[in-house]
Amino acid sequence: MKILVTGGAGFIGSHIVDRLLEAGHEVVVVDNLTTGNLGNLNPNTTFYEIDLLDPKLAEVFDREKPDIVNHHAAQVDVRKAVANPSFDAQQNIMASLHLIELCRKNRVKKMTFASTGGGRIW
């Protein structure tokens, strides 16, 4: 199977990528490297440095035709979210909706979404 992993250069995403490769899958990574690190990236992947809100993400789907999308990209800094909720909504909600719509248009078989709870800052 061809699996597209968003946030695949991040800590959690990169470990998932490694495990998927070990299981014999073909893996495509999409990461804007805001918090991800190229040093985390497995060299046996196809890598696209692109933001999930970029309209060119559709070209990645057209080219790669993933069977599954494993979504781990996010803005996770609670302080940034509190200071600028509109930015946080763009990066997390709107980016995820864009990704979901691309999955629908491209008839992706399955999408996995990972999420965590935030902490209090006051």
Helices and strands as residue ranges (DSSP letters): E 2-6, H 11-22, E 26-31, G 38-40, E 46-49, H 57-64, E 68-71, H 78-83, H 85-89, I 90-94, H 95-105, E 110-113
